[in-house]
Amino acid sequence: MIEFIDVEKIYGKDVKALQKINLKIEQGEFVAIIGLSGAGKSTLIRCINRMHDITSGKLLIDDVEVGDLKGKEVRHLRRRIGMIFQSFNLVTRTTVIKNVLVSFVPEIPVWRKITGIFSKENKIKALESLDKVGILDKAYVRVDQLSGGQQQRVALARTLAQDPAIILADEPIASLDPVTSKIVMNDFKKINQELQISVIMNIHHVEVALEYANRIIGINDGKIVYDGKASEVTQVILDEIYGGKMEEADPKVEEKLVDV
Ligand code: ADP
């Protein structure tokens, strides 16, 4: 479980990116974080795996205060929390399987790193992860020969190979076309439902957030202005999250809204 208690994040002297955030996210939830650019979505996600330190309050994961963790403990935390980026973060000039095997690097002995030998177990695990996202047949293809959607699935497989309890996804479909976005979102949904991995995702496309997430957290100017079921989001709620600028955020959303 992830718990934010009165969390604040201030950049520099006075950029209040997060203000008094109180949240509980149970294991296995699929949460979409929505809001205008600059609202604090990315900061909120990145505090969970200590990419950013919070300024005040408490952030607990399974009752352990994340801010108290040191060196090795932070690395351990990050192994339990996978992170997916908009830009995939892959080494494109090498094969898919090598990109997935990279997830084992922190735990293999130095001599193996130098010789580049991965164990049979590592390789099986990497192939299983590729199978889970439907691209096992691409294992020995170079990443730069894959489409954007396939590359995002490689990134997802790399994260799955580390057996995470939580996956944080920062705008994972922002650079994909609508059809490919759907395929990637279906992968997230499958992983969430079948493996009970929590998914916490920042997403710009409101209609996709409403379709796939069970819970929506709306942020405006560093504050949570909505936290509830995706099925209960109304136009009034979206106006509050987007300060009346929702058309700019996503013009296609109306068809996904509940009637009130
Ligand atoms: P979002 O993900 O919703 O676009 P961010 O979390 O990136 O929002 O940003 C929230 C606020 O914090 C913005 O005002 C942004 O300019 C500021 N901010 C984000 N990262 C940094 C940083 N590393 N240093 C200073 N200010 C930052």
Residues whose N, C-alpha, C, O or C-beta is under 5 A from the ligand:
A	BS01	ADP	Y11 V15 A17 L36 S37 G38 A39 G40 K41 S42 T43
